[in-house]
C-alpha cells in the first residue's frame, strides 16, 4: 500500500534518479579501477623500483588492497549519516572525495623524485578512495530502490550496478588508447597521469547531475515518523543505525557478506589479475589484454540490466545462485582459454566470466536493499557489502599473484575462486527470497532474511500509517 508520499514518481523523474546514481557510480568506479589497472601496469616501476618485477607487482597490488581496508570505515560513517541525514547529501560527499583523491594521484611525484615518500602518499590517497567508495555503493542503489516501482525494482536498481563495468570500460578504454598511441617510455614517464587528471572533468559532470535529484521519498517518510516519535514521551529513543543493524539484522549482514565472496573475488581475478597473468604467463601483450577486458566490460554493462529484470520475474536468489555456480564451473575453462594466448580466446574467457558475474552483481542491489529497514538500510547494506570486500576483493589480486609466483600454475587460482563460489552458494541458499518486499513496510523485529519469523521475504500486514515502527 502506498501513501501519496511514497507513490512511485513519474518515469522521467525515475530515469533522472537512475542517471544520477549511474553517473556517480561510473565516476567512482572509473577512479577505483583506473588505480587497479595502473597498479598492474606501471605503479610497480614508478613507486617500487629496484624490486623483482613480480615482487614489484605484489607491492603495487598491496597498495591496491589498502583501499579496500578503508571501505568498511566508509560504510560505517556514510551509512550512519546516510540513515540520519539522507542519501543524497552523502552521495555528493563521496563523489567529491573520490574524485579529489584520484585527481591528486595524477599529480603525485614518483619514487625517483621524492623517494620513499612517493608510495606513502600513494597509499594515503588510496585510503581516501576506499573510504569514499565504501559509502558510495549503498547510497546509490538505495536512492534508486527507494524511488522506483517495486514490481521492477531489480531492473531499476541494477542500473547503478552498471557503473562498475562502465567505469571499467572508461578506465580500460583510456589506458588502452594511451598505450596504443604512446611509446612505453612516454606512457611510463607521463602518459599514465592523463586518465587520473581526466577524473576532474567527470566529477564536475557527476556533481551537476547528482545535485539535481530529490531525496528518497521512503527516507523522508521514515525521517518524519522518527521525528514524530521523539515528541511522544512514552516512546523509546531511536537506536543508532549500527546498533539496530547488529540487533535486528546481523544474520542479513552475514548473508550479504557471504553473497559477495564469489562476486567480489571473481571480478577482480577476471579484470585486474588477468592483466598480470595474461602478460606474464600467457605471453599476451599489454595492449591485447586491455582490449579483451574492454570488450568484455561492454558486454558486462549490457547484461546487468537483463539479469536485474530476470530477478524481478523469478526472484533474486535463483539468479544469484546461477551466477555463483556458473562462475565456479567456468574457472578452469577460463584459464585454459587464456593460456592459448590468442585474442579471441582471451575475449571469450573474460566475457563469459563477466556475464556470469553479472548474474550475481545485478540482483545484488535490490537483494541487499530489501533485507534492511529504512532507518538502518544504508548502514546494513553498506556494512554487509563493504566488510566482505576486505576478505574478498581486497586480497584477491594479491592472493592470485602470490599463488602464481609460488606454483607457476593457474590451478590454485581456479580453486581459490571455486571455494569462494561454494561459500556464496551456501550464503544465498540459506537466505529467504526478498523479491516481494515492500521497502516502506519493513518491521525489523519480525526476523531476518535467514529465518526466524516472517523475515525479509514476507509481506507484513501493517502499512506505514498503522505501524510507525515499520520503518
Long-range contacts (C-beta under 8 A, 24 or more apart in sequence): 1-438, 1-441, 1-463, 2-440, 3-221, 3-463, 3-464, 3-465, 5-217, 5-220, 5-221, 6-217, 6-218, 6-221, 6-440, 6-464, 7-217, 8-147, 8-148, 8-149, 8-150, 9-147, 9-217, 13-147, 13-214, 14-144, 14-147, 14-148, 14-149, 14-156, 16-209, 16-212, 16-213, 17-143, 17-144, 17-147, 17-148, 17-213, 17-214, 18-144, 18-156, 18-159, 18-160, 19-209, 20-143, 20-209, 20-210, 20-212, 20-213, 21-91, 21-140, 21-141, 21-143, 21-144, 21-159, 21-160, 21-163, 22-159, 22-160, 22-162, 22-163, 22-166, 23-163, 23-205, 23-206, 23-209, 23-210, 24-91, 24-94, 24-95, 24-136, 24-140, 24-160, 24-163, 24-206, 24-209, 24-210, 25-136, 25-137, 25-140, 25-160, 25-161, 25-163, 25-164, 25-166, 25-167, 26-162, 26-163, 26-166, 26-167, 26-170, 26-202, 26-206, 27-95, 27-98, 27-99, 27-163, 27-167, 27-199, 27-202, 27-203, 27-205, 27-206, 28-94, 28-95, 28-98, 28-132, 28-133, 28-136, 28-163, 28-167, 29-133, 29-163, 29-164, 29-166, 29-167, 29-168, 29-171, 30-166, 30-167, 30-168, 30-170, 30-171, 30-199, 30-202, 31-98, 31-99, 31-101, 31-102, 31-129, 31-167, 31-199, 32-67, 32-98, 32-129, 32-133, 32-167, 33-164, 33-167, 33-168, 33-171, 33-172, 33-271, 33-272, 34-102, 34-171, 34-174, 34-175, 34-195, 34-196, 34-199, 35-64, 35-67, 35-102, 35-105, 35-126, 35-129, 36-64, 36-268, 36-271, 36-272, 36-397, 37-171, 37-172, 37-175, 37-272, 37-275, 37-290, 38-175, 38-192, 38-195, 38-196, 39-63, 39-64, 39-272, 39-397, 40-272, 40-273, 40-275, 40-276, 40-397, 41-175, 41-179, 41-192, 41-275, 41-286, 42-187, 42-188, 42-192, 43-122, 45-188, 46-110, 46-111, 46-112, 46-118, 46-188, 46-192, 47-110, 47-111, 47-118, 47-119, 47-122, 48-111, 48-119, 49-111, 49-112, 54-280, 54-401, 54-405, 57-276, 57-401, 58-398, 58-401, 58-402, 58-405, 59-119, 61-272, 61-397, 61-398, 61-401, 62-398, 63-119, 63-122, 63-123, 63-126, 64-126, 64-272, 64-397, 64-398, 65-394, 65-395, 65-397, 65-398, 66-123, 66-126, 66-127, 66-130, 67-126, 67-127, 67-129, 67-130, 67-133, 67-394, 68-130, 68-389, 68-390, 68-393, 68-394, 68-395, 69-127, 69-130, 69-390, 69-394, 70-126, 70-127, 70-128, 70-129, 70-130, 70-131, 70-134, 71-130, 71-131, 71-133, 71-134, 71-386, 71-389, 71-390, 72-134, 72-383, 72-386, 72-387, 72-389, 72-390, 73-131, 73-134, 74-130, 74-131, 74-132, 74-133, 74-134, 74-135, 74-136, 74-382, 74-386, 75-134, 75-135, 75-138, 75-379, 75-382, 75-383, 75-385, 75-386, 75-387, 76-242, 76-379, 76-382, 76-383, 77-131, 77-135, 78-134, 78-135, 78-136, 78-138, 78-139, 78-378, 78-382, 79-135, 79-138, 79-241, 79-242, 79-378, 79-379, 79-380, 79-381, 79-382, 79-383, 80-240, 80-241, 80-242, 80-379, 82-135, 82-138, 82-139, 82-142, 82-378, 82-379, 82-382, 83-241, 83-375, 83-376, 83-377, 83-378, 83-379, 84-241, 86-215, 86-216, 86-219, 86-220, 86-223, 87-139, 87-142, 87-143, 87-146, 87-215, 87-216, 87-219, 87-378, 88-139, 88-143, 88-210, 88-213, 88-214, 88-215, 88-216, 90-135, 90-139, 90-378, 91-136, 91-139, 91-140, 91-143, 91-210, 92-207, 92-210, 92-211, 93-132, 93-135, 94-132, 94-133, 94-135, 94-136, 94-139, 95-132, 95-136, 95-203, 95-206, 95-207, 95-210, 96-203, 96-207, 97-128, 97-129, 97-131, 97-132, 98-128, 98-129, 98-132, 98-133, 98-136, 98-203, 99-199, 99-200, 99-202, 99-203, 99-206, 100-128, 100-203, 101-125, 101-126, 101-128, 101-129, 101-132, 102-129, 102-196, 102-199, 103-196, 103-197, 103-199, 103-200, 103-203, 105-196, 106-193, 106-194, 106-195, 106-196, 106-197, 106-199, 107-193, 107-197, 134-382, 134-386, 135-382, 137-382, 137-385, 137-386, 138-377, 138-378, 138-379, 138-381, 138-382, 138-385, 138-386, 139-378, 139-382, 141-365, 141-366, 141-368, 141-369, 141-381, 142-216, 142-219, 142-369, 142-377, 142-378, 142-381, 143-213, 143-216, 144-365, 145-365, 145-366, 145-369, 145-370, 145-439, 146-216, 146-217, 146-218, 146-219, 146-369, 146-374, 146-377, 146-439, 147-216, 147-217, 147-218, 150-437, 150-438, 150-439, 151-312, 152-309, 152-312, 153-312, 153-366, 153-369, 153-370, 154-308, 154-309, 154-310, 154-311, 154-312, 154-316, 154-362, 154-363, 154-365, 154-366, 154-435, 155-305, 155-308, 155-309, 155-312, 156-308, 157-308, 157-365, 157-366, 157-369, 158-304, 158-305, 158-307, 158-308, 158-309, 158-311, 158-362, 158-363, 158-365, 158-366, 159-304, 159-305, 159-308, 160-365, 161-304, 161-308, 161-361, 161-362, 161-364, 161-365, 162-301, 162-304, 162-305, 164-267, 164-300, 164-361, 165-297, 165-298, 165-300, 165-301, 165-304, 165-354, 166-297, 166-301, 168-271, 168-293, 168-297, 168-300, 169-294, 169-297, 169-298, 169-301, 170-202, 171-195, 172-290, 172-293, 172-294, 172-297, 173-294, 174-198, 175-290, 176-287, 176-290, 176-291, 176-294, 179-286, 179-287, 179-290, 180-287, 218-374, 218-439, 218-440, 218-471, 219-374, 221-374, 221-440, 221-464, 221-471, 222-374, 222-375, 222-471, 223-375, 225-464, 225-468, 225-471, 226-375, 226-471, 228-468, 229-468, 238-375, 241-375, 241-376, 241-378, 241-379, 241-380, 242-379, 242-383, 244-373, 244-375, 244-376, 244-379, 244-444, 245-372, 245-376, 245-379, 245-380, 245-383, 248-373, 248-376, 248-444, 248-445, 248-448, 249-371, 249-372, 249-373, 249-376, 249-380, 249-444, 249-448, 250-448, 251-448, 251-449, 251-450, 251-451, 251-452, 252-371, 252-372, 252-380, 252-384, 252-448, 252-449, 252-450, 252-456, 253-380, 253-383, 253-384, 253-387, 254-384, 254-427, 254-450, 255-371, 255-384, 255-427, 255-428, 255-430, 255-431, 255-449, 255-450, 256-368, 256-371, 256-380, 256-381, 256-383, 256-384, 256-385, 256-388, 257-384, 257-387, 257-388, 257-391, 257-427, 258-388, 258-423, 258-424, 258-426, 258-427, 258-428, 259-320, 259-360, 259-364, 259-367, 259-368, 259-388, 259-424, 259-427, 259-428, 259-431, 260-364, 260-384, 260-385, 260-388, 260-389, 260-392, 260-424, 261-388, 261-391, 261-392, 261-420, 261-421, 261-423, 261-424, 261-427, 262-323, 262-324, 262-327, 262-328, 262-360, 262-417, 262-420, 262-421, 262-423, 262-424, 262-425, 263-323, 263-324, 263-357, 263-360, 263-361, 263-364, 263-392, 263-424, 264-388, 264-389, 264-392, 264-393, 264-396, 265-392, 265-393, 265-396, 265-416, 265-417, 265-420, 266-327, 266-353, 266-356, 266-357, 266-417, 266-420, 266-421, 267-354, 267-357, 267-361, 267-393, 268-393, 268-396, 268-397, 269-396, 269-397, 269-400, 269-413, 269-416, 269-417, 270-296, 270-334, 270-350, 270-353, 270-354, 270-357, 271-297, 271-350, 271-354, 272-396, 272-397, 273-396, 273-397, 273-400, 273-401, 273-413, 274-338, 274-350, 276-397, 276-400, 276-401, 276-404, 277-335, 277-338, 277-400, 277-404, 277-410, 277-413, 278-338, 278-346, 280-404, 281-339, 281-404, 281-408, 281-410, 282-338, 282-339, 282-340, 282-341, 282-346, 283-341, 284-338, 284-341, 284-343, 284-346, 288-343, 288-346, 289-346, 291-343, 292-343, 292-346, 292-347, 292-349, 292-350, 293-350, 295-347, 295-350, 295-351, 296-347, 296-350, 296-351, 296-353, 296-354, 297-354, 299-351, 299-354, 299-355, 300-351, 300-354, 300-355, 300-357, 300-358, 303-355, 303-358, 303-362, 304-358, 304-361, 304-362, 305-362, 306-362, 307-358, 307-359, 307-361, 307-362, 307-363, 308-362, 308-363, 308-365, 308-366, 311-362, 311-363, 311-366, 311-367, 311-435, 312-435, 315-433, 315-435, 316-363, 316-366, 316-367, 316-370, 316-433, 316-434, 316-435, 317-367, 317-428, 317-429, 317-431, 317-433, 319-359, 319-362, 319-363, 320-359, 320-360, 320-363, 320-364, 320-367, 320-424, 320-428, 321-425, 321-428, 321-429, 322-356, 322-359, 323-356, 323-357, 323-358, 323-359, 323-360, 323-361, 324-360, 324-421, 324-424, 324-425, 324-428, 325-421, 325-425, 326-356, 326-359, 327-353, 327-356, 327-357, 327-360, 327-417, 327-421, 328-417, 328-418, 328-421, 328-422, 328-425, 330-356, 331-413, 331-414, 331-415, 331-417, 331-418, 332-411, 332-414, 334-414, 335-410, 335-411, 335-413, 335-414, 338-410, 339-410, 360-424, 366-434, 366-435, 367-434, 369-439, 370-434, 370-435, 370-437, 370-439, 370-456, 371-434, 371-448, 371-449, 371-456, 372-442, 372-444, 373-442, 373-443, 373-444, 373-470, 373-471, 374-439, 374-440, 374-442, 374-471, 375-471, 376-444, 377-439, 392-420, 431-456, 432-456, 432-457, 432-458, 433-457, 440-464, 440-470, 440-471, 441-470, 442-470, 442-471, 443-467, 443-469, 443-470, 445-469
